Amino acid sequence: MNLSFSKLDFLKPELGAEYIGTGTHFAVFSAHAEKVELCLFSNDGKTEVARLPLPTREGDVWSGFIEGIGPGTLYGYRVYGPYDPVNGHRFNPNKLLLDPYAKQVFGELRWDDALFGYHVGHVEADLSFDERDSAPYMVKAVVQDPEFDWEGEQAIRRPWTDTVIYEAHVRGLTMMCPGIPEQERGTFQAMGHPAIIEHLSKLGVTAVELLPVQYFLDDRHLVERGLRNYWGYQPLGYFAPARRYLSNGSIQEFKSMVKAFHAAGIEVIMDVVYNHTGEGSELGPTLSFRGLDNLSYYRQSPDGRHTYDMTGTGNTLNAAHPMVLRMVLDSLRYWVTAMHVDGFRFDLASALGREEIEFDREGGFFDAIRQDPVLAGVKLIAEPWDIGDDGYQLGGFPPPFREWNDRFRDDVRRYWRRDPGQLPTLAQRLVGSPTEFNHSGRVATSSINLVSAHDGLTLADTVSFNERHNEANGEDNRDGHGDNCSDNLGVEGETGDADVLAARSRRRRAMMATLMLSRGVPMVLGGDELGNSQGGNNNSYCQDNEIGWVGWSSSDEDFLCFCRRLIAFRFDHPLLRDDSFLDAELVTWLRPDGQVLTHEDWHQMEQQAMGVHLHDTEDGAGGDLIMVLNAGADCRFFLPEPRDGWRWRRMLSSAEASFAARDADNVEEIPEQGVVVFAAARRSQS
């Protein structure tokens, strides 16, 4: 093999390692480097077999082509330049660097002080310089063959109005699923197993949103405590699937999983973390971006030495830099075009909208995505906050972005907890949160509604614990949200009290019904439909064990059946899924006595029941709906007169988990902690 660079007869503008049949082209960005070396390794990753300076620099892209090497080749980079931390430069060629465009990662990172560009523990801290070789402890990139048989697979592109999202963790959902062989559990292969596909199909969800699956690190402090990064919010490789989820090491497993979901009509959305990387602050390791060009890849504080942290992780990726923005866009396009995913949920998305320091909804990141022909057509979801100044931007993102609506979660929890004065906020959530989203041409599905998510208490724990119980995290129970808007209904945690258990089940059904009957896009936390508990842990980010995994063996089959029928009910009634915001002609708010709620009624602190009359403007499209929500004691509700030729049918009662349709009386009993839905039906209908 000729381990030297050859000349290409044509231009290769792509970054990363690209196999082109006769050899592989390597290209990497660094604006401030003085020299970039490509390092090739033996098949076991232990021996560096060649170190070759990239011969070509055009602008700030360093590149070269090696004839005769192809898929499976292991490689990394060493980059030369000034080591001048005071001015933001941290080049250290003793540190092997992962290609930011690596499509696959080989090996496991083993924490050692040699991975740091400075002497850990030195009196001058990061101003010192470490000369040890980090390669023995570092992962390597793998050249990939992009070929895959996608025959028969097609993108689904389901409308937002017909979308129900299921947030899931690859390991968490599959590690204890009884229908999956033990050797497959915890992998993409398990995620695409018929047992999971069948469960989600029967549940009725239309999209699975995977917690981070791009290559990420286990934090050193967690490893030293015998824990690991379970959630995956410490990314290092934006193009590579996480190796821990590959049962045989091949990225084709991810593609096979996507193909299986698509065959079942289920879209795949990825939770992506482009706001920071796993390299941490200036005291973190030198693994990739920091050694390639720290000053370009990361936002720096005014003094130049320190990373600017608006993410709570030690650094913030500088998405305002054109080449960093290009990397993010290239990554997104890769997952859509090569891996066939259907959308993205952007972690701490406010950080991506900061051109300098302030959030700008018309900034470069949003403009670039909206004009991109590949990305403009996929599902885009923002987590609308970061920890910087004015980081909370719910409702502030431009179309076509949707946004996680944490106010929906908190307001629904407070209402069913019987907090006083909750009717006005609950009304907002039921009709798509118009105060936040009814502007700039946005629609009701701009709101991603949720009552629980990976970050916080599960639905079962929301009705079982007043306090967080994160002792297993080893942080003295100080981590995680302090206010969860939860209620243990009389006993903290597990209990055998039948009355308490019945009350918890009733409230769970009421909260899930509220979620599925509200305008917007509902999102279910994976395992909630089974009654999954994490023992009150509301920050299971480091619990890759039975705390964080879904407990299939203790599945609440009655609640699972209720959730299936509830999702089906949503799809059966177009009024619940409409994209428009409701004006006064389309919705009437009712008191239990059947009268329209007055201004004074809205502000009665003790009022805990109301009716929502949704008017169907298209005759024959399903008729009107009345939803009655009652967080208080049993009450009587007076139904308004239906339109001529129509009658009311009682369709759903969450308190009894009943979907037995019957003709309604003029006055109906509404049970405590219950949601009851009435639908208009033509009198000729049975």
C-alpha positions in Angstrom: 0.0 0.0 0.0 1.3 3.5 -0.9 0.9 5.5 2.3 1.4 8.8 0.7 -0.8 11.5 -0.7 -1.7 11.5 -4.4 -3.2 14.2 -6.5 -6.9 14.2 -7.4 -7.9 15.3 -10.8 -11.1 16.8 -9.5 -12.2 19.0 -6.6 -13.5 17.3 -3.4 -15.3 20.0 -1.4 -16.6 17.7 1.3 -15.1 17.6 4.8 -14.3 14.4 6.6 -13.0 11.1 5.2 -14.7 10.1 2.0 -14.1 6.8 0.2 -14.4 7.3 -3.5 -13.6 3.8 -4.9 -9.9 4.1 -5.5 -8.9 5.6 -2.2 -10.0 8.0 0.5 -10.0 11.8 0.6 -9.4 13.5 3.9 -10.4 17.1 4.7 -10.6 19.0 8.0 -11.1 22.6 9.0 -8.7 24.7 11.1 -8.3 28.5 10.6 -5.4 28.9 13.0 -3.4 25.7 12.5 0.2 25.8 11.1 0.2 22.1 10.1 -2.2 19.2 10.2 -1.1 15.6 10.3 -3.2 12.6 9.4 -2.5 9.6 11.6 -3.3 6.1 10.4 -3.6 3.1 12.8 -3.5 -0.7 12.8 -6.8 -2.6 12.7 -6.8 -2.9 16.5 -6.2 0.8 17.0 -3.1 0.3 19.1 -0.3 1.1 16.7 0.1 4.3 14.7 1.4 3.0 11.3 1.7 6.4 9.5 1.8 10.1 10.2 1.4 12.2 7.1 1.0 16.0 6.9 -2.1 17.0 4.9 -0.5 18.5 1.7 -3.2 21.0 0.6 -4.6 24.0 2.2 -7.3 26.1 0.5 -8.7 28.8 2.7 -9.0 27.1 6.1 -9.6 23.5 4.8 -6.6 21.1 5.0 -6.9 18.1 2.7 -5.3 15.2 0.9 -6.1 12.0 -1.0 -4.5 8.5 -0.3 -4.9 6.0 -3.0 -5.6 2.4 -2.1 -7.1 2.8 1.4 -10.7 2.4 2.1 -13.5 1.5 4.5 -12.4 0.2 7.8 -9.2 2.4 8.0 -8.7 3.9 11.4 -7.4 7.4 11.6 -7.1 10.6 13.7 -5.4 14.0 13.5 -2.6 15.9 15.2 -2.6 19.6 14.7 0.2 22.1 15.2 -0.1 25.7 16.1 0.4 28.2 18.9 -0.3 27.0 22.5 -1.4 30.4 23.8 -4.4 29.8 26.1 -4.6 33.5 27.1 -5.5 34.3 23.5 -7.7 31.2 23.0 -5.2 28.9 21.2 -4.7 25.4 22.5 -2.9 23.5 19.8 -1.0 20.4 21.1 0.2 17.9 18.5 0.8 15.3 21.3 -3.0 14.9 21.5 -4.7 12.6 18.9 -7.9 14.3 17.7 -11.1 12.8 16.5 -12.3 14.0 13.1 -15.4 16.1 13.7 -16.9 14.5 10.6 -16.1 10.9 11.7 -18.9 8.6 10.5 -17.9 5.8 12.9 -15.9 5.7 16.1 -13.6 2.8 17.0 -12.6 1.8 20.5 -13.5 3.1 24.0 -12.1 6.3 25.4 -10.1 5.5 28.6 -9.8 8.4 30.9 -6.2 9.4 31.6 -4.4 12.7 32.3 -2.7 12.3 28.9 -5.9 13.3 27.2 -5.6 16.8 28.5 -3.5 19.5 26.7 -2.1 20.8 30.0 -0.7 19.1 33.1 -3.6 18.2 35.3 -2.9 19.5 38.8 -0.2 21.9 37.6 0.1 25.1 39.6 -0.4 27.0 36.3 -3.4 24.8 35.4 -4.4 25.2 31.7 -1.5 27.5 31.0 0.9 24.5 31.4 1.7 22.2 28.5 1.5 18.4 28.5 3.7 16.4 26.1 2.3 12.9 26.7 0.8 11.1 23.7 -2.9 10.6 24.1 -3.4 8.1 21.3 -3.3 4.9 23.5 -6.3 6.3 25.4 -8.2 7.9 22.5 -10.9 6.6 20.2 -10.2 6.6 16.4 -12.3 7.5 13.4 -13.2 4.8 10.8 -13.5 5.4 7.1 -16.9 4.3 5.9 -18.5 2.8 2.9 -21.8 4.7 2.5 -23.6 1.9 0.6 -26.8 0.5 2.1 -29.9 -1.3 0.7 -32.7 1.2 1.2 -34.9 -0.6 -1.3 -38.6 -0.3 -0.5 -38.0 2.4 2.2 -39.6 5.8 1.9 -39.7 9.0 3.9 -43.1 9.4 5.7 -43.3 13.2 6.1 -46.5 12.9 8.2 -48.3 16.2 9.0 -47.8 17.7 12.4 -51.6 17.5 12.9 -51.4 13.7 12.7 -48.3 13.3 14.9 -48.0 11.7 18.3 -44.4 11.6 19.6 -42.9 8.9 21.8 -39.7 10.0 23.6 -37.5 7.0 24.1 -34.0 5.9 25.2 -32.4 3.2 23.2 -31.1 1.3 26.2 -33.8 2.4 28.6 -36.7 1.1 26.5 -35.1 -2.2 25.4 -32.9 -3.4 28.3 -35.7 -5.2 30.1 -38.1 -5.8 27.3 -39.0 -9.5 27.5 -39.6 -10.0 23.8 -36.0 -9.1 22.8 -33.0 -11.6 23.1 -30.7 -10.6 25.9 -27.7 -10.3 23.7 -29.5 -7.7 21.5 -30.9 -5.5 24.3 -29.7 -1.9 24.6 -28.8 -1.5 20.9 -30.3 -0.1 17.7 -31.0 -3.7 16.7 -33.2 -4.0 19.8 -34.9 -0.7 19.2 -35.9 -1.9 15.7 -37.0 -5.4 17.0 -40.5 -6.5 16.2 -41.4 -6.4 20.0 -40.8 -2.7 20.1 -42.3 -1.9 16.7 -45.5 -3.9 17.7 -45.8 -2.2 21.0 -45.5 1.3 19.5 -47.8 0.5 16.6 -50.5 -0.8 19.0 -50.1 2.2 21.2 -50.7 4.4 18.2 -47.7 6.8 18.3 -46.5 8.0 14.9 -42.9 9.2 15.7 -40.2 8.0 18.1 -37.9 10.7 19.4 -34.6 9.1 20.5 -32.5 10.6 23.2 -29.0 11.4 21.9 -27.5 8.7 19.7 -24.6 10.6 18.2 -21.3 9.6 19.7 -21.0 10.9 23.2 -18.7 10.6 26.3 -19.0 9.2 29.7 -18.0 12.1 32.0 -14.7 11.4 33.9 -16.3 12.2 37.3 -19.1 9.8 36.6 -16.7 7.0 35.6 -14.7 7.5 38.8 -17.9 7.1 40.8 -18.9 3.9 39.0 -21.6 5.6 36.9 -21.8 6.6 33.3 -23.5 9.2 31.1 -26.8 7.5 30.4 -28.8 10.2 28.6 -26.0 11.1 26.2 -25.8 14.9 26.4 -22.0 15.0 26.1 -21.4 14.8 22.3 -18.1 14.4 20.6 -19.0 13.0 17.2 -21.9 14.6 15.3 -21.9 12.2 12.4 -21.3 8.9 14.2 -23.9 6.7 15.9 -23.0 6.0 19.5 -20.8 2.9 19.6 -22.5 1.5 22.7 -25.7 1.1 20.8 -24.1 -1.0 18.0 -24.2 -4.7 18.7 -21.7 -5.6 16.0 -19.9 -2.2 15.6 -21.5 -1.5 12.2 -23.4 1.7 11.6 -25.7 -0.2 9.2 -27.6 -1.2 12.4 -28.9 2.3 12.8 -30.0 2.3 9.1 -31.8 -1.0 9.6 -33.6 0.3 12.7 -34.8 3.4 10.7 -35.9 1.1 7.9 -37.9 -1.1 10.3 -39.6 2.0 11.9 -40.5 3.4 8.5 -42.0 0.1 7.4 -44.3 0.3 10.3 -45.3 4.0 9.5 -43.3 5.4 12.4 -41.0 8.4 11.9 -37.6 8.7 13.7 -36.6 12.0 15.3 -33.2 12.5 16.9 -32.4 14.5 20.0 -29.3 16.4 18.9 -26.9 18.5 21.0 -25.2 21.2 18.9 -25.0 23.7 21.7 -21.9 22.2 23.4 -19.5 19.3 23.3 -18.1 16.8 25.8 -14.8 18.6 26.0 -16.1 20.9 28.8 -14.5 24.1 29.9 -10.9 25.2 29.3 -10.0 22.7 32.0 -11.5 19.8 30.0 -9.6 17.4 27.8 -8.3 18.0 24.3 -10.1 15.4 22.2 -11.2 17.1 19.0 -12.6 20.6 18.5 -10.3 22.2 21.2 -7.2 20.8 19.5 -8.3 21.5 16.0 -9.1 25.2 16.5 -10.4 26.2 19.9 -10.9 29.8 19.0 -13.1 29.0 16.1 -15.2 26.1 17.5 -16.0 27.5 20.9 -17.3 30.8 22.2 -14.7 32.5 24.3 -15.1 34.9 27.3 -14.0 38.5 26.8 -10.6 37.7 28.3 -9.9 35.1 25.6 -8.7 32.3 28.0 -12.0 30.9 29.3 -14.8 29.3 27.4 -18.1 31.1 27.5 -20.7 28.8 29.1 -24.3 29.4 28.5 -25.2 25.7 28.5 -24.1 24.6 32.0 -21.6 22.1 30.6 -18.5 24.3 30.5 -18.5 25.4 26.9 -20.8 26.6 24.1 -20.3 25.7 20.5 -19.8 28.8 18.3 -22.6 28.2 15.8 -22.2 31.8 14.6 -18.9 30.9 13.0 -19.6 30.0 9.3 -17.5 26.8 9.3 -19.0 25.6 12.6 -22.4 26.4 11.3 -21.5 24.4 8.1 -20.5 21.4 10.3 -23.9 21.5 12.1 -25.8 21.7 8.8 -23.6 19.0 7.2 -24.3 16.8 10.2 -28.1 17.4 10.0 -28.1 16.8 6.2 -26.1 13.6 6.7 -28.6 12.1 9.1 -31.4 12.9 6.7 -29.9 11.9 3.5 -27.6 9.0 4.5 -29.4 7.7 7.6 -33.0 8.7 6.6 -34.1 10.2 9.9 -37.2 12.3 9.8 -36.4 15.2 12.1 -34.5 16.6 15.0 -35.1 17.9 18.5 -32.5 20.6 19.3 -31.2 20.5 22.9 -30.9 24.0 24.5 -31.8 25.5 21.1 -31.6 29.1 22.4 -27.8 28.8 22.4 -28.0 28.1 18.6 -29.9 31.4 18.1 -27.3 33.6 19.7 -25.4 35.5 17.0 -23.2 37.3 19.6 -24.7 37.1 23.1 -28.4 37.9 22.6 -30.9 35.5 21.1 -31.9 36.4 17.5 -34.8 34.5 15.9 -33.7 35.8 12.5 -30.1 34.7 13.1 -27.8 32.7 10.8 -28.6 29.3 12.2 -32.4 29.6 11.6 -31.9 31.3 8.2 -29.6 28.6 7.0 -32.0 25.8 8.0 -35.1 27.5 6.5 -33.5 27.9 3.1 -32.0 24.4 3.0 -33.9 22.2 0.6 -33.1 19.1 2.6 -33.7 20.4 6.1 -36.7 22.6 5.5 -39.0 19.6 5.0 -38.2 17.6 8.1 -39.5 17.9 11.6 -37.7 20.5 13.6 -38.2 20.9 17.4 -36.5 23.4 19.7 -35.9 23.1 23.4 -36.6 26.8 23.8 -34.0 27.7 26.5 -30.5 27.8 27.7 -28.9 29.1 30.9 -27.6 32.3 29.5 -29.3 35.7 29.9 -32.8 35.8 28.4 -32.3 32.2 27.5 -35.9 31.2 28.0 -37.5 31.8 24.6 -40.7 29.8 24.6 -42.7 31.0 21.6 -39.7 32.9 20.2 -38.6 30.5 17.5 -39.4 31.0 13.8 -41.5 28.6 11.7 -41.1 25.8 10.8 -39.8 25.1 14.3 -42.0 23.5 16.9 -41.1 23.9 20.6 -41.2 21.8 23.8 -43.8 23.5 26.0 -42.8 23.0 29.6 -45.6 25.5 30.7 -48.1 22.9 29.4 -46.5 20.3 31.7 -46.4 22.5 34.8 -49.9 24.0 34.3 -51.5 20.6 33.7 -49.8 19.2 36.8 -50.8 22.1 38.9 -54.4 22.0 37.8 -54.9 18.3 38.6 -53.0 18.8 41.9 -55.9 21.2 42.7 -53.8 24.3 43.0 -56.2 27.3 43.2 -56.8 29.6 40.2 -55.6 27.4 37.5 -58.5 27.6 35.0 -57.1 30.5 32.9 -53.7 28.8 32.3 -55.3 25.4 31.7 -57.6 27.0 29.1 -54.5 28.3 27.3 -52.9 24.9 27.2 -56.1 23.2 25.9 -56.2 25.3 22.8 -52.6 25.3 21.7 -51.0 28.0 24.0 -52.0 31.0 21.8 -50.3 33.5 24.1 -47.0 32.0 23.3 -47.5 30.8 19.7 -50.3 32.8 18.0 -48.1 35.2 16.1 -45.8 35.5 13.1 -47.9 33.1 11.1 -47.4 30.2 13.5 -50.0 27.5 14.1 -51.3 25.5 17.1 -49.0 22.6 16.4 -46.1 24.9 17.2 -46.6 23.6 20.8 -45.1 20.2 21.6 -47.3 19.3 24.6 -46.0 17.1 27.4 -46.8 16.1 30.9 -43.4 14.4 31.5 -40.1 13.9 29.7 -36.8 12.3 30.3 -35.7 15.3 32.4 -38.0 15.2 35.4 -40.4 12.8 37.1 -42.1 10.1 35.1 -45.9 10.4 35.0 -46.3 7.6 37.6 -43.8 9.4 39.9 -45.6 12.7 39.4 -48.5 11.2 41.4 -46.4 9.2 43.8 -43.7 11.6 45.2 -43.8 15.1 46.6 -40.0 15.4 46.6 -37.2 14.3 44.3 -35.2 11.2 45.3 -31.9 11.4 43.5 -29.7 9.9 46.2 -28.3 7.3 43.8 -26.7 10.1 41.7 -24.2 10.8 44.4 -24.8 14.5 44.6 -26.6 14.6 48.0 -30.0 14.9 46.3 -29.2 18.4 45.3 -29.4 17.8 41.5 -32.5 17.9 39.4 -35.6 20.1 39.6 -36.6 21.2 43.0 -40.2 22.0 42.1 -41.9 19.2 40.1 -45.5 20.3 40.6 -46.1 16.7 41.9 -48.3 15.2 44.5 -48.0 11.9 46.3 -51.7 11.8 47.1 -51.1 10.9 50.7 -48.1 8.5 50.8 -44.5 9.2 49.6 -43.5 6.5 47.1 -44.6 2.9 47.1 -47.7 1.9 49.0 -50.2 -0.9 49.3 -53.0 1.5 50.2 -55.8 0.7 47.7 -57.4 4.1 48.0 -54.1 5.9 47.3 -53.4 3.6 44.4 -56.8 4.2 42.9 -56.4 8.0 43.3 -53.1 7.9 41.5 -54.4 5.8 38.7 -57.4 8.2 38.3 -55.1 11.3 38.2 -52.7 9.7 35.7 -55.7 9.0 33.4 -56.9 12.6 33.7 -53.5 14.0 32.9 -53.0 11.7 29.9 -56.4 12.6 28.7 -55.7 16.3 29.0 -52.5 15.8 26.9 -54.3 13.9 24.1 -57.3 16.2 24.0 -55.3 19.4 23.7 -54.4 21.2 20.5 -50.7 21.0 19.7 -48.5 17.9 19.2 -48.7 15.5 22.1 -45.5 13.8 23.3 -45.5 10.7 25.6 -42.5 9.8 27.7 -41.5 6.2 26.9 -42.6 3.9 29.7 -45.4 6.2 31.0 -48.0 4.2 29.2 -46.7 1.2 31.2 -46.8 3.0 34.6 -43.0 3.1 34.7 -41.4 4.5 37.9 -37.9 5.7 38.6 -38.4 5.7 42.3 -38.7 9.4 42.4 -35.4 10.1 40.6 -36.1 13.2 38.5 -32.6 13.4 37.0 -31.6 9.9 35.9 -28.9 11.2 33.6 -26.3 8.8 35.1 -28.5 5.8 35.9 -27.8 3.3 33.2 -29.5 0.6 35.4 -32.9 -0.4 36.5 -33.6 3.1 37.8 -33.3 4.5 34.3 -34.6 1.5 32.4 -38.3 0.9 31.7 -39.7 -1.8 33.9 -41.7 -4.0 31.5 -42.4 -6.7 34.1 -44.4 -4.3 36.3 -46.5 -3.0 33.4 -49.9 -1.5 34.2 -51.9 -3.2 31.5 -55.1 -1.3 32.3 -53.4 2.0 31.8 -51.7 0.8 28.7 -55.1 -0.1 27.3 -56.5 3.3 28.3 -53.6 5.1 26.5 -54.1 3.1 23.3 -57.8 3.9 23.2 -57.1 7.5 24.1 -54.7 8.0 21.2 -57.1 6.3 18.9 -59.9 8.7 20.1 -57.7 11.6 19.2 -57.2 10.4 15.7 -61.0 9.7 15.4 -61.8 13.4 16.1 -60.3 16.0 13.7 -61.3 18.9 16.0 -58.7 17.8 18.5 -55.9 17.9 15.9 -56.7 21.1 14.0 -53.8 23.5 13.3 -55.7 26.7 13.9 -56.0 28.7 17.0 -59.5 29.0 18.3 -61.4 32.3 18.3 -64.5 33.1 20.2 -66.7 31.7 17.4 -65.0 28.3 17.6 -64.8 27.7 21.3 -67.1 28.4 24.2 -66.0 28.1 27.9 -68.8 26.7 30.1 -69.5 26.6 33.8 -70.9 23.4 35.3 -74.4 25.0 35.2 -74.1 25.3 31.5 -73.6 29.1 31.4 -70.7 30.8 29.7 -67.8 31.6 32.0 -67.7 35.3 32.8 -64.7 37.4 33.6 -65.3 36.9 37.3 -65.7 33.2 36.9 -62.2 32.9 35.4 -60.7 34.4 38.5 -62.6 32.4 41.1 -59.7 30.7 42.9 -61.8 27.8 44.1 -63.3 27.0 40.6 -62.0 23.5 39.6 -64.3 22.4 36.8 -65.1 23.8 33.4 -66.4 22.7 30.0 -64.8 23.4 26.7 -67.3 23.4 23.7 -65.4 23.1 20.4 -67.6 24.1 17.5 -67.3 22.2 14.2 -67.5 24.7 11.4 -67.6 21.9 8.7 -71.0 20.2 9.0 -70.6 16.5 8.8 -66.8 16.5 9.7 -67.5 14.9 13.1 -69.7 17.3 14.9 -69.0 19.5 18.0 -67.2 18.3 21.1 -67.6 19.2 24.7 -64.7 18.3 27.1 -65.4 18.7 30.8 -62.4 18.8 33.1 -63.0 18.4 36.8 -60.1 18.5 39.2 -62.4 18.9 42.2 -65.2 16.8 43.7 -68.0 15.1 41.8 -70.2 17.7 40.1 -73.2 17.9 37.8 -72.7 19.4 34.4 -75.6 20.9 32.3 -75.1 20.3 28.6 -76.1 23.1 26.2 -78.7 22.4 23.6 -77.1 20.7 20.5 -77.7 22.0 17.0 -80.9 21.0 15.3 -80.8 17.4 14.2 -78.0 16.5 16.5 -77.7 15.0 20.0 -74.9 14.6 22.6 -73.2 11.3 23.1 -71.0 10.6 26.1 -67.9 9.1 24.6 -65.1 9.0 27.2 -64.7 9.2 31.0 -61.2 9.1 32.2 -62.2 8.5 35.9 -63.7 5.1 35.0 -61.3 4.5 32.0 -64.5 4.1 30.0 -65.0 4.5 26.2 -68.5 3.0 26.2 -70.5 5.5 24.1 -74.1 6.2 25.2 -76.7 9.0 24.7 -76.1 11.8 27.2 -78.7 13.2 29.5 -79.3 16.9 29.8 -77.5 16.9 33.1 -74.5 14.6 33.5 -72.5 13.5 36.6 -68.8 14.4 36.2 -66.7 12.4 38.6 -63.9 14.0 40.6 -60.4 14.1 39.1 -62.0 13.2 35.7 -62.2 14.2 32.1 -65.5 13.5 30.3 -66.0 14.1 26.6 -69.3 14.5 24.7 -69.5 14.4 20.9 -72.4 15.6 18.8 -74.0 12.9 16.6 -76.7 13.1 14.1 -80.1 12.0 15.5 -80.3 9.4 12.8 -77.1 7.8 13.9 -77.1 4.9 16.4 
